[in-house]
Amino acid sequence: MKKLALFDFDGTLTTKDTLLEFFKFRDGILKFYKGMLLLAPVLVALKLKLLPNWKAKEVFLTYFLKNCSQEIFNLDCQKFAHDAIPDMLRREAVVALNQHLESDDKIFIVSASPANWIEHWVGQRSIDVLATKLDVKNGLLTGKLQGRNCYGVEKVRRIESVLDYTKYDQIFVYGDSRGDKEMLNLATHAFYKKFFTSGYQ
């Protein structure tokens, strides 16, 4: 029996939003909150749905990342994945993930966060990552997204671009937010915010 497991990352495998936590980790609390204060009008516009999610993310990333060396950024992501992410992991989600690994199921992490630190966290494990990509020009990050933000229906598009999920007998989907709704609709076993690991088999 072929099984597919699709995991959201932020709030599902982790207890926090790693996009925000990364910049706290990299830049320090004072610099991070100074930036958030300056970006407050953008955050308010997002909350009021006057600005789309992807555009607000680009404004945020442009402030914190524009002209950052891709090489240095990836080193920061590696350090964040090693030093910070383990303390954010949700125990029940890791149990579910490990069960899928032990069963040799096909596993994807599908996330709106940049792929960079998620891929470092995954390491050599048999887990594929579909996530937001960041635009780079001449070795420097621009703050723009490369392609679409991996959120909502885009999560399903990314999955469809790499495999035919209809060929799987069972599809386990784990998510925690509105951005996971379309992906959760693919499931034969949907887990929204809770992990019932005893019922996995």
N, C-alpha and C positions, 0 to 999 in steps of 0.2 A: 504494500500500500504506500503510495507516494504522498508525502506530507510536506507542506510549505508553511513556514513560520515567518510572519512579518511583524517586526517590532518598531514602534516609534521609539525615539531615544529620550528626548527631554520630557521629564514628568512621568515617563513610563519605566524605562530602565534606570533613570536617575530621579532623584527627589527634587532637583532644581533645574532651572533653565541654564544649560551650559553656555549658551551664547553670552549671557550676562556674566556668568561666573568666570568665563575665560578672561574677559576684560578686567574684572576685578583682580584676578590672579596676575595678569600680565602688567597692568598699569598701576595697581594699588588702589585702595579704596577712595582716597581723596581725589585722585585724578579721574577715577571712574564717575564718582558722584558729581564732580564739577561738570563733566561732559553731559551727564544726564540732566543736570539743571539747565544747561544751555540748549539741550534738545527737547526740553519740556513742551514747547508749542507743537512739535512734531508728534510727541507721544499723546498729547491731548487730541490732536487731529485724528490720530489712529483710533483712539478710544471712541471718538464721536463718529467714526466711519467716514470721515472726510478725506482720508488718505488710505490707499490700499496697503495691505500688509507688506508687499514686496518693496513699495516705494519708501515706506518708513524704515524698512531694514536697510535699504541702500543709503539713506541719509545717516543712519546710525553707523554703518560700516565705513562710510566715507569719512566721518568725523574721526573715528578711532584708527582707521587703517590706511587711508590714502597715502601713497608713496612709501609704504612700509615694504622693506625687502621681503620677497617671497621666501628666501632662504631663512632669514631670521624668524619670520612668522611661523614657518614649519617647525623650527627648533622650539619655539614657544609652545606650539601645539603639542609637540612630543612631550615636553616637560609637564604641561597641563594634564595630558592623558595619564602620565605616570604618577604625578604627585597629587593631583586634585580629584580627578574623576572617581578613583576607588572609594573615596569618602562620601560620594554623592549617590552611590548605587543603591537601588531599591532591592532589598534582599529577596523578596518574593519573585521579582522579575528575573533576577539572576538565576534563581532556582529553575524557573521556567525555561530560560535560555539554555542552561546546562542540560536540561532534559532533552531539548531538541537536538543539541549537539551530540549527546550520547546515543540518540536514536538515528543519527545521520540524516536528519531532515534537512531540506534546503532552507537556509536562513538568510533573511535580509533585514538590515536595519534601514529604515526609511525615515529620513529626518529633514526638517527645515533648517536645522543648524548646518554650518559649513562642514563638509566631509572631513576636513583636515585632521581635527583632533579625534573624531570618531574612528577614522581609519587607524590612527596610532593606537587607540585603545583596543581595537579589534586585534591588531597584531597579526599573528600567524594562524589564528583560529579560522575555521571554515565558515566564515560569516561575510557576506557581501554587503557593501554599503551603497545606498542610493541617497544622496543628500545634496543640499545646495552647494553650488560651485561658485568660487570667487574669481572675478576677472583679474587677469594679470597682464601687464604690458611692460616689456623690457625688464623683466625681473622684479617689477614693483606692483603691489596691489593698487587697484584704482578705487576701491570702495564700492564698485558696481558688482552686480551679480553676472555670472556667466550663464546665460540661459535663464530659465524661470526659477522662482523660489519653490522649493520642494515642499509644498503645503497644499492641503485639500486635494482637489482633483489632479493636481500635478503629481502627487504621490502615486496615484493609479497609473498615470501616463508613464512614469519612470519604470514602474513594475512591468507594464505591458511592453516597454521597449527592450527588455532583456529576457523575458520568458513568457510562455503561454500558461497562465495560472489555471486555465480550465483543464489542464492535463493532470492536475493534482487531485487526489481523492479527498484529502482533508486540508483545509487552509485555516491556520490559527493566526489571528490578528490581535495585536496588543496595542492599545492606544489610550489616550487620556484627555483629548481635547477636540474642539471643533475641526481642527486641521487634520484629524484622523478619520473623520466621518466617512469619506468616500472609500478609504482603504478598509475600514471596518465592514463596509457593505460587501466586500469580497469574501468574507469569512464564512466557513462552515462552523467555526468555533470562534466567536468574538469575545474578547475580554476588554471591557472598558473600565479602566481605573482599578480593577481588582484582579488578583491572580489566584485562581483556584488550582494549585499545582497537583493536589491529590486526585483531581479529575482528569488529568492530562491523557492517560491511556484510554 
